[in-house]
C-alpha cells in the first residue's frame, strides 16, 4: 500500500513539473533588451527680445523636432532659447 501511495506522489510530482516546464517553454519570452542609450542634442539660440521674433524661432525649431527646455537671459538684453532633440 505504501508503494502505491509513493507511486502516485511521484506521478503527481512528475506531471506537475512537466506542466510547469511546458508552460515555461511555451510562455511569453522574458524581455531581455539592453538599455539603449538615447542620444540627446542641445542647441542654444540667441534671439532678439521681441515677441514676434521669438515666436518665429520657436515655431521654426519646433517644426524641426526641437523642444524648448529653458530660456536664459544671456547678457540681460538677448534671451537664449535652449532646445533639445
HELIX and SHEET records of a PDB file:
HELIX    1   1 UNK A    2  UNK A   26  1                                  25    
HELIX    2   2 UNK A   51  UNK A   63  1                                  13    
SHEET    1   A 3 UNK A  42  UNK A  46  0                                        
SHEET    2   A 3 UNK A  79  UNK A  84 -1                                        
SHEET    3   A 3 UNK A  67  UNK A  73 -1                                        
END                                                                             
